[in-house]
Amino acid sequence: MSTYEILRVRVTAKDAETLRALLREARPDVGGRPRQGDDGSFSIEAYVTPEQTAALEREGVSLTTLDEDAAATGRERQAEVGEGDRFAPEDAVPHGLALKVTDA
């Protein structure tokens, strides 16, 4: 499995229009909705590569790194997920529109 670095950052802009312009131009992968700070600034969390951070840096915008390796955090969370349907009885037969296939 190849690994790559993804940063989780908080992008904070001085106002809503600056944040909108940034999101339109840089098109980062964002998580959640923008939040307004007490000082009138707007912020949103984004997932970017270290190279993409340069596209986010501009006048009236600050970046705060929240997670240095969000990809590793994601892989750790995926390892916690079980397989199968834990709510199905052990003798459950699948239903649906698929064809029933028997092993030869």
N, C-alpha and C positions, 0 to 999 in steps of 0.2 A: 504494500500500500504506500503510495507516495504521500509525503506530508508537505504541507504548505502553511505559511503563516498568515493568519487572519487576525486582525486587531479589532477589538470592540472599543469604539471611541464615543465620547459624547461631543457632539458638534454644537457649539453655542454661538449664536449670531446676535448682533446688537438689536435687531428688530425682525419682524416676521418677513418683510420683503427681502431682506438680505438672505434669510434662510431659504425662502422660496427660490430665489435666484440660484443659490448654491445647489439646491437639490435638482433644479432643472438642468443646470450645466454639468455638474459632476456625476449625477445619477448614482449615488452610493446605495448599497443594500442597507435599507434602514429597518430598525426594529421598533415597533410601537408608533405612538403619535407624538407630535411636538408638544413640548411643555413650556409654559410661560413662567419666567422667573419674577420675583418681586421687583426687580429693577427694570422690567420691561423686555428683557432679553428672551429669546426663544432657543430651546435646545432639543435635540433628538439624538438617539443612539444610532450608530451606524456600524456596519461590519465592512472593513476595508483591508486591502493589502498594505504593507508599509509603503509601497510605491504610490498607491492611490492617495495617501495622506497629503501629498504635495498639491493635488488638485483641490483639496478642501481648504487649504490655508490661503487666506486672503484678508484684506482690510475688513475689520469689523467681525471677524470670526475667530474663535479659539477652539482648540482641540484638547480633550483630556482623554488619555488612554485609560480605559477601565479594565481591560483584560489583554495582556500581552500575547496570549496564544488562544484565541477563542476557538480555533479548530480543534486543539487538544481538549479543551473543555467540552466541546460537542462530542468528541469521540468517547470521552469518559461517561457522559450522560447516555450515549447510545448503548454502552456496555451494560448499563443498569436495566435496560428494557428486556423483558423476557420474550420468549418465542411462543407462538400459539395463542389460543384463546383460553385464558385462565378461568373464564366463567362457564365454558362449555363442559358438559358432563364428559367423562372419559370415553363413554361408548357412543358419543354423538356421531351421527352420519351427516356429512355436508349436504345442504340443500341448495337449489338454485337452478339456473338455466344451463349450466355446463353439462357436458356428456360425462357419464360415469365410465371411467377407464379402469380396467383390471390389469394388474401386473401379470406378465407372461412368465 
